[in-house]
Amino acid sequence: MTTRNTTVAAGSDRTRPDASTTPVPAPRRRTGRRLSLRARLRRDWQLLAMVAPGFVILLVFSYVPILGNVIAFQDYNPYLGDNPLQAFVNSNWIGFGQFQLLFEDPAFWDAFRNTLAITAFQLVFFFPLPIVLAIMLHNLLSSRLRGFIQTVVYLPHFFSWVLVVSFFVAMLGGAGLLAQTMREAGMQPWNIMTNPDTFIILVTAEAVWKDIGWGTIVFLAALSTIDQNLYEAAAADGAGRWRRLWHITLPGLRPVIVLLLILRLGDALSVGFEQFLLQRDAVGRQASEVLDTFVYHFSIATGNYGYGAAAGLFKAAIGLCLILAANRVAHMLGERGIYSRS
């Protein structure tokens, strides 16, 4: 009897599966059938109805005009028909002739160099300022003081460029407040509003005064998502204010900074139109001409629409290349960028 029980026990030990070698069953896949298009439309029609107006506006004013870039390869004449379609059909195709004329035009390269110089200058001296302002506002303890400062710095964004330039003329112009004060003090007034050598600093200062507050909105939203327990834990470990800024705040803002920097590089050749058009006569074409004003003066004002379309298409191609290159660099540095491959 004892031998039988021992044999049964030994047999049971041999047949008992080992927990460490038992394969884990694979998770079962969902076998539910995918909803049909009609069922999804019936389910999400309220959301689609809310999105529809914005989609129509985007389609009509952003995507449909892209088709007009085809006139960059034509000697387009709007008077060859009763409507734009007839003018397009009757206009002659010249291939890359408009681009050849564009690249041989010294005025185009002057505008191109001015645009790149202003973009590079503003990336260095303007792009970091909203980040600094957002961090300073975020660290204010008084909510009333924070709200007051936000209102003051946000307000100029809603001013038109005509008002902004007029304000700077009233303050820094030849008959402005600063010039009058210097004359009363027996000093020679500075030539600020009409000096081509300092024009790049002037337009950057105008852009900072107008848009620095608006640029802080995104960074303040990003700062609000950082876990406050990280600051408390770092303070408990003896980390000072600068340590917390360097190891918690800036890493938390880094994805947003990279995203906005990529988008800014994609828009590098669009530094503005009204701001430069209003001050073009004061400082001269050599200093103030950018690609947007170049298209206006050498294309729209003269009726040479194919020439302007070629300049706009060139600007869009450069912007696309900059976005792709910057996004690739962001991926190499471990950031998500504006898109990532799944």
LINWO-V925668 format. One record per residue. RES is the residue in three letters. SS is DSSP state (helix for helix, strand for strand, loop for the rest). PSI is psi in whole degrees, 0 to 359 (NA if undefined). Layout:
# LINWO-V925668
{{RES;SS;PSI} {RES;SS;PSI}}
This chain:
# LINWO-V925668
{{MET;loop;317} {THR;helix;321} {THR;helix;321} {ARG;helix;316} {ASN;helix;323} {THR;helix;322} {THR;helix;318} {VAL;helix;318} {ALA;helix;318} {ALA;helix;320} {GLY;helix;321} {SER;helix;327} {ASP;helix;326} {ARG;helix;330} {THR;helix;351} {ARG;loop;127} {PRO;loop;144} {ASP;loop;130} {ALA;loop;330} {SER;loop;339} {THR;loop;1} {THR;loop;122} {PRO;loop;139} {VAL;loop;126} {PRO;loop;141} {ALA;loop;145} {PRO;loop;140} {ARG;loop;136} {ARG;loop;150} {ARG;loop;131} {THR;loop;7} {GLY;loop;144} {ARG;loop;140} {ARG;loop;140} {LEU;loop;145} {SER;loop;166} {LEU;helix;320} {ARG;helix;320} {ALA;helix;321} {ARG;helix;323} {LEU;helix;320} {ARG;helix;327} {ARG;helix;321} {ASP;loop;23} {TRP;helix;330} {GLN;helix;316} {LEU;helix;320} {LEU;helix;324} {ALA;helix;324} {MET;helix;326} {VAL;helix;335} {ALA;helix;313} {PRO;helix;316} {GLY;helix;323} {PHE;helix;320} {VAL;helix;318} {ILE;helix;316} {LEU;helix;321} {LEU;helix;315} {VAL;helix;318} {PHE;helix;351} {SER;helix;317} {TYR;helix;320} {VAL;helix;319} {PRO;helix;342} {ILE;helix;329} {LEU;helix;336} {GLY;helix;349} {ASN;helix;347} {VAL;helix;337} {ILE;helix;351} {ALA;helix;342} {PHE;helix;16} {GLN;strand;160} {ASP;strand;73} {TYR;loop;132} {ASN;loop;111} {PRO;loop;352} {TYR;loop;11} {LEU;loop;10} {GLY;loop;172} {ASP;loop;347} {ASN;loop;167} {PRO;helix;328} {LEU;helix;317} {GLN;helix;322} {ALA;helix;323} {PHE;helix;319} {VAL;helix;322} {ASN;helix;349} {SER;loop;149} {ASN;strand;143} {TRP;strand;130} {ILE;loop;11} {GLY;loop;235} {PHE;loop;24} {GLY;helix;320} {GLN;helix;323} {PHE;helix;324} {GLN;helix;316} {LEU;helix;323} {LEU;helix;313} {PHE;helix;344} {GLU;loop;0} {ASP;loop;116} {PRO;helix;329} {ALA;helix;326} {PHE;helix;316} {TRP;helix;330} {ASP;helix;315} {ALA;helix;322} {PHE;helix;316} {ARG;helix;320} {ASN;helix;320} {THR;helix;314} {LEU;helix;320} {ALA;helix;316} {ILE;helix;320} {THR;helix;313} {ALA;helix;319} {PHE;helix;318} {GLN;helix;331} {LEU;helix;325} {VAL;helix;317} {PHE;helix;353} {PHE;loop;316} {PHE;helix;320} {PRO;helix;341} {LEU;helix;317} {PRO;helix;329} {ILE;helix;314} {VAL;helix;316} {LEU;helix;319} {ALA;helix;319} {ILE;helix;318} {MET;helix;316} {LEU;helix;324} {HIS;helix;332} {ASN;loop;356} {LEU;loop;134} {LEU;loop;327} {SER;loop;117} {SER;helix;327} {ARG;helix;317} {LEU;helix;321} {ARG;helix;316} {GLY;helix;323} {PHE;helix;315} {ILE;helix;320} {GLN;helix;317} {THR;helix;318} {VAL;helix;316} {VAL;helix;339} {TYR;helix;329} {LEU;helix;317} {PRO;helix;340} {HIS;helix;331} {PHE;helix;0} {PHE;loop;146} {SER;loop;162} {TRP;helix;333} {VAL;helix;316} {LEU;helix;321} {VAL;helix;312} {VAL;helix;321} {SER;helix;322} {PHE;helix;316} {PHE;helix;325} {VAL;helix;318} {ALA;helix;333} {MET;helix;319} {LEU;helix;358} {GLY;loop;177} {GLY;loop;331} {ALA;loop;19} {GLY;loop;182} {LEU;helix;317} {LEU;helix;317} {ALA;helix;319} {GLN;helix;320} {THR;helix;320} {MET;helix;324} {ARG;helix;319} {GLU;helix;331} {ALA;loop;4} {GLY;loop;22} {MET;loop;157} {GLN;loop;125} {PRO;loop;149} {TRP;loop;144} {ASN;loop;92} {ILE;loop;309} {MET;loop;343} {THR;loop;18} {ASN;loop;113} {PRO;helix;332} {ASP;helix;331} {THR;helix;15} {PHE;helix;323} {ILE;helix;325} {ILE;helix;322} {LEU;helix;311} {VAL;helix;329} {THR;helix;319} {ALA;helix;320} {GLU;helix;318} {ALA;helix;323} {VAL;helix;313} {TRP;helix;326} {LYS;helix;320} {ASP;helix;2} {ILE;helix;322} {GLY;helix;320} {TRP;helix;326} {GLY;helix;342} {THR;helix;347} {ILE;helix;312} {VAL;helix;319} {PHE;helix;326} {LEU;helix;321} {ALA;helix;321} {ALA;helix;323} {LEU;helix;328} {SER;helix;342} {THR;loop;351} {ILE;loop;133} {ASP;loop;124} {GLN;helix;340} {ASN;helix;334} {LEU;helix;320} {TYR;helix;319} {GLU;helix;320} {ALA;helix;320} {ALA;helix;321} {ALA;helix;323} {ALA;helix;330} {ASP;loop;1} {GLY;loop;10} {ALA;loop;132} {GLY;loop;184} {ARG;helix;318} {TRP;helix;325} {ARG;helix;317} {ARG;helix;323} {LEU;helix;317} {TRP;helix;324} {HIS;helix;347} {ILE;helix;305} {THR;helix;307} {LEU;helix;318} {PRO;helix;328} {GLY;helix;330} {LEU;helix;347} {ARG;helix;315} {PRO;helix;321} {VAL;helix;320} {ILE;helix;316} {VAL;helix;317} {LEU;helix;310} {LEU;helix;328} {LEU;helix;320} {ILE;helix;315} {LEU;helix;325} {ARG;helix;323} {LEU;helix;323} {GLY;helix;335} {ASP;loop;26} {ALA;loop;329} {LEU;loop;12} {SER;loop;84} {VAL;loop;355} {GLY;loop;164} {PHE;loop;301} {GLU;helix;318} {GLN;helix;319} {PHE;helix;328} {LEU;helix;322} {LEU;helix;334} {GLN;helix;10} {ARG;helix;317} {ASP;helix;334} {ALA;helix;325} {VAL;helix;349} {GLY;loop;159} {ARG;helix;325} {GLN;helix;328} {ALA;helix;330} {SER;helix;351} {GLU;loop;121} {VAL;loop;177} {LEU;helix;323} {ASP;helix;317} {THR;helix;330} {PHE;helix;316} {VAL;helix;321} {TYR;helix;312} {HIS;helix;326} {PHE;helix;358} {SER;helix;297} {ILE;helix;315} {ALA;loop;334} {THR;loop;353} {GLY;loop;9} {ASN;loop;76} {TYR;helix;328} {GLY;helix;325} {TYR;helix;315} {GLY;helix;324} {ALA;helix;323} {ALA;helix;318} {ALA;helix;318} {GLY;helix;322} {LEU;helix;322} {PHE;helix;317} {LYS;helix;320} {ALA;helix;322} {ALA;helix;318} {ILE;helix;318} {GLY;helix;319} {LEU;helix;317} {CYS;helix;321} {LEU;helix;321} {ILE;helix;314} {LEU;helix;318} {ALA;helix;316} {ALA;helix;322} {ASN;helix;324} {ARG;helix;318} {VAL;helix;321} {ALA;helix;319} {HIS;helix;321} {MET;helix;330} {LEU;loop;4} {GLY;loop;10} {GLU;loop;159} {ARG;loop;324} {GLY;loop;203} {ILE;loop;342} {TYR;loop;161} {SER;loop;149} {ARG;loop;136} {SER;loop;NA}}
